[in-house]
Amino acid sequence: MHKKSLFVLIMLVVSIISVACSSSNTSEETASKEKTNATEKEHQQHSEHVSGDIREETASNKVLPEFLKDKPEQMQTIYATAAQNKELLENIPCYCGCGESAGHKNNYDCFIHENKKDGKVVWDDHGTKCGVCLEIAAQSVSDLKSGKSIKQIRQSIDEKYKSGYAKPTPTPEV
């Protein structure tokens, strides 16, 4: 009887260890799958914004588009500032990958799709979905206000984003 009890106890311990290891592997597999799903979701969101950018026309660059109404005040401020700094941002590349994915030529394109001859502006919501675009515009305008030249700002942005970011837009050097 003693041998039988010992055998049952050993089998119970082996079962528990087996389940624990199996659970551990399942947890690791689940975590790995969740990470993969999150990465895939990020890429899908990036693809969505590339192919699904909203464009909206307003009377001028002083009238913000409706798609900004529910966005944070800081984002609205960056859009308004970007619109007022066309010359600067047309000389600053963007490093989010929008040059290849959306055909952008510079950071200005992330906010404004077109400036019409009659003063109307066609806005682009690309920047609302991209922290890199917003950061580059905000830093560039801040540097301009602090007295840096467009060339100095360009050099600073190129240096900051040269590694770890996407290929820059094909923005000609100043």
ZIRABEL-V676606 format. One record per pair of residues at least 12 apart in sequence whose ideal C-beta (glycine too) atoms are under 10 Angstrom apart, sorted by the first residue. I is the first residue (numbers start at 1). J is the second residue. D is the distance in whole Angstrom. If there is no record, write none. Layout:
I:J:D ; I:J:D
This chain:
45:129:7 ; 46:96:9 ; 46:97:8 ; 46:98:10 ; 46:101:8 ; 46:129:8 ; 46:130:9 ; 47:101:8 ; 48:129:8 ; 49:96:10 ; 49:98:9 ; 49:101:9 ; 49:102:8 ; 49:125:8 ; 49:126:6 ; 49:127:10 ; 49:128:9 ; 49:129:4 ; 49:130:7 ; 50:97:8 ; 50:98:7 ; 50:100:9 ; 50:101:4 ; 50:102:5 ; 50:103:10 ; 50:126:8 ; 50:129:9 ; 51:101:9 ; 51:102:9 ; 52:125:9 ; 52:126:10 ; 52:129:10 ; 53:67:10 ; 53:98:9 ; 53:102:7 ; 53:110:9 ; 53:113:8 ; 53:123:10 ; 53:124:5 ; 53:125:6 ; 53:126:5 ; 53:127:10 ; 53:128:9 ; 53:129:8 ; 54:66:9 ; 54:67:5 ; 54:113:10 ; 54:123:8 ; 54:124:8 ; 54:125:4 ; 54:126:9 ; 54:128:8 ; 54:129:10 ; 55:67:9 ; 55:112:10 ; 55:113:5 ; 55:114:8 ; 55:122:5 ; 55:123:7 ; 55:124:6 ; 55:125:8 ; 55:126:9 ; 56:68:9 ; 56:113:9 ; 56:121:9 ; 56:122:7 ; 56:123:5 ; 56:124:8 ; 56:125:8 ; 57:113:9 ; 57:114:8 ; 57:116:8 ; 57:120:6 ; 57:121:7 ; 57:122:5 ; 57:123:8 ; 58:83:10 ; 58:119:10 ; 58:120:7 ; 58:121:6 ; 58:122:8 ; 58:123:7 ; 59:118:9 ; 59:119:7 ; 59:120:6 ; 59:121:8 ; 60:83:9 ; 60:115:10 ; 60:116:10 ; 60:118:10 ; 60:119:5 ; 60:120:7 ; 60:121:6 ; 61:79:10 ; 61:80:8 ; 61:82:9 ; 61:83:4 ; 61:84:7 ; 61:86:8 ; 61:111:10 ; 61:112:7 ; 61:115:7 ; 61:119:8 ; 61:120:9 ; 61:121:5 ; 61:123:9 ; 62:80:8 ; 62:83:8 ; 62:84:8 ; 62:119:10 ; 62:121:9 ; 63:80:10 ; 63:83:9 ; 63:120:9 ; 63:121:8 ; 63:123:9 ; 64:76:6 ; 64:77:10 ; 64:79:6 ; 64:80:6 ; 64:83:8 ; 64:121:10 ; 64:123:8 ; 65:79:8 ; 65:111:10 ; 65:121:8 ; 65:122:9 ; 65:123:4 ; 65:124:9 ; 65:125:8 ; 65:128:10 ; 66:123:9 ; 67:79:10 ; 67:123:7 ; 67:124:9 ; 67:125:5 ; 67:128:7 ; 68:80:9 ; 68:123:8 ; 68:125:8 ; 68:127:10 ; 68:128:7 ; 70:128:10 ; 71:125:9 ; 71:127:10 ; 71:128:6 ; 72:128:10 ; 74:134:8 ; 74:138:8 ; 75:127:8 ; 75:128:6 ; 75:134:7 ; 75:138:10 ; 76:128:10 ; 77:138:9 ; 77:141:10 ; 78:111:8 ; 78:127:7 ; 78:128:10 ; 78:133:9 ; 78:134:5 ; 78:135:9 ; 78:136:10 ; 78:137:6 ; 78:138:5 ; 78:141:8 ; 79:110:10 ; 79:111:6 ; 79:112:9 ; 79:123:7 ; 79:124:10 ; 79:125:9 ; 79:127:7 ; 79:128:8 ; 79:134:9 ; 79:137:8 ; 80:111:9 ; 81:111:9 ; 81:137:7 ; 81:138:8 ; 81:140:9 ; 81:141:5 ; 81:142:9 ; 81:144:10 ; 81:145:9 ; 82:107:8 ; 82:108:7 ; 82:110:8 ; 82:111:4 ; 82:112:7 ; 82:123:10 ; 82:127:7 ; 82:133:9 ; 82:134:9 ; 82:136:10 ; 82:137:5 ; 82:138:9 ; 82:140:9 ; 82:141:7 ; 83:108:9 ; 83:111:7 ; 83:112:6 ; 83:115:9 ; 83:121:7 ; 83:123:8 ; 84:141:8 ; 85:107:10 ; 85:108:8 ; 85:111:10 ; 85:137:8 ; 85:140:7 ; 85:141:5 ; 85:144:7 ; 85:145:10 ; 86:106:10 ; 86:108:6 ; 86:111:10 ; 86:112:7 ; 86:115:7 ; 86:121:10 ; 87:108:9 ; 87:144:10 ; 87:150:8 ; 88:106:10 ; 88:107:9 ; 88:108:8 ; 88:137:9 ; 88:140:6 ; 88:141:7 ; 88:143:9 ; 88:144:5 ; 88:150:6 ; 88:153:7 ; 88:154:9 ; 89:106:6 ; 89:107:5 ; 89:108:4 ; 89:109:8 ; 89:110:8 ; 89:111:8 ; 89:112:9 ; 89:133:10 ; 89:136:8 ; 89:137:6 ; 89:140:6 ; 89:141:8 ; 89:144:10 ; 89:150:10 ; 89:153:10 ; 89:171:9 ; 90:105:8 ; 90:106:5 ; 90:107:8 ; 90:108:5 ; 90:109:8 ; 90:112:10 ; 90:150:9 ; 90:171:8 ; 90:172:10 ; 91:106:7 ; 91:107:9 ; 91:108:9 ; 91:140:9 ; 91:150:5 ; 91:151:8 ; 91:153:8 ; 91:154:6 ; 91:157:10 ; 91:171:7 ; 91:172:8 ; 91:173:8 ; 91:174:5 ; 92:106:6 ; 92:107:5 ; 92:108:8 ; 92:136:6 ; 92:137:8 ; 92:139:9 ; 92:140:5 ; 92:141:10 ; 92:143:10 ; 92:144:10 ; 92:150:8 ; 92:153:7 ; 92:154:6 ; 92:156:10 ; 92:157:6 ; 92:158:9 ; 92:168:9 ; 92:169:9 ; 92:171:7 ; 92:174:9 ; 93:105:9 ; 93:106:6 ; 93:107:7 ; 93:136:8 ; 93:154:8 ; 93:157:7 ; 93:158:7 ; 93:161:8 ; 93:167:9 ; 93:168:4 ; 93:169:5 ; 93:170:8 ; 93:171:4 ; 93:172:10 ; 93:173:10 ; 94:106:7 ; 94:107:4 ; 94:108:9 ; 94:109:7 ; 94:110:6 ; 94:126:9 ; 94:127:9 ; 94:130:8 ; 94:132:7 ; 94:133:6 ; 94:135:10 ; 94:136:6 ; 94:137:9 ; 94:157:9 ; 94:161:9 ; 94:165:9 ; 94:166:9 ; 94:168:7 ; 94:169:5 ; 94:171:8 ; 95:107:9 ; 95:132:6 ; 95:133:9 ; 95:135:9 ; 95:136:7 ; 95:157:8 ; 95:158:9 ; 95:160:9 ; 95:161:4 ; 95:162:8 ; 95:163:10 ; 95:164:9 ; 95:165:4 ; 95:166:6 ; 95:167:8 ; 95:168:5 ; 95:169:8 ; 96:110:8 ; 96:126:9 ; 96:127:9 ; 96:129:10 ; 96:130:5 ; 96:131:8 ; 96:132:4 ; 96:133:6 ; 96:134:10 ; 96:135:9 ; 96:136:8 ; 96:161:9 ; 96:165:7 ; 96:166:6 ; 96:167:10 ; 96:168:9 ; 96:169:9 ; 97:130:9 ; 97:132:9 ; 97:165:8 ; 97:166:3 ; 97:167:7 ; 97:168:9 ; 97:169:9 ; 98:110:6 ; 98:124:10 ; 98:126:6 ; 98:127:9 ; 98:130:7 ; 98:132:9 ; 98:133:7 ; 98:166:8 ; 98:168:10 ; 98:169:7 ; 99:166:8 ; 99:167:6 ; 99:168:6 ; 99:169:4 ; 99:170:6 ; 99:171:8 ; 100:166:8 ; 100:167:6 ; 100:169:9 ; 100:170:9 ; 101:126:10 ; 101:166:9 ; 102:124:8 ; 102:126:6 ; 102:130:10 ; 102:169:9 ; 103:169:9 ; 103:170:10 ; 104:124:9 ; 104:126:8 ; 104:133:9 ; 104:169:5 ; 104:170:9 ; 104:171:9 ; 105:169:6 ; 105:170:6 ; 105:171:6 ; 105:172:9 ; 106:136:10 ; 106:168:9 ; 106:169:5 ; 106:170:8 ; 106:171:4 ; 106:172:9 ; 107:127:9 ; 107:132:9 ; 107:133:7 ; 107:134:10 ; 107:135:10 ; 107:136:5 ; 107:137:6 ; 107:139:10 ; 107:140:7 ; 107:157:8 ; 107:168:10 ; 107:169:7 ; 107:171:8 ; 108:124:10 ; 108:127:10 ; 108:137:8 ; 108:140:10 ; 108:169:10 ; 108:171:9 ; 109:124:7 ; 109:126:8 ; 109:127:9 ; 109:133:9 ; 109:169:7 ; 109:171:9 ; 110:124:7 ; 110:125:9 ; 110:126:5 ; 110:127:4 ; 110:128:9 ; 110:129:10 ; 110:130:7 ; 110:132:9 ; 110:133:4 ; 110:134:8 ; 110:136:8 ; 110:137:7 ; 110:169:9 ; 111:123:7 ; 111:124:6 ; 111:125:9 ; 111:126:7 ; 111:127:5 ; 111:128:9 ; 111:133:7 ; 111:134:9 ; 111:137:7 ; 112:124:6 ; 112:126:10 ; 112:127:9 ; 113:125:10 ; 113:126:9 ; 132:161:8 ; 132:165:7 ; 132:166:8 ; 135:157:10 ; 135:160:9 ; 135:161:9 ; 136:153:10 ; 136:157:6 ; 136:160:9 ; 136:161:7 ; 136:165:10 ; 136:168:10 ; 139:153:8 ; 139:156:8 ; 139:157:7 ; 139:160:8 ; 139:161:10 ; 140:153:5 ; 140:154:8 ; 140:156:9 ; 140:157:6 ; 141:153:9 ; 143:156:6 ; 143:157:9 ; 149:174:8 ; 150:174:5 ; 151:173:8 ; 151:174:5 ; 152:174:9 ; 153:174:9 ; 154:171:8 ; 154:173:7 ; 154:174:6 ; 155:173:10 ; 155:174:9 ; 157:171:10 ; 158:171:10 ; 158:173:9
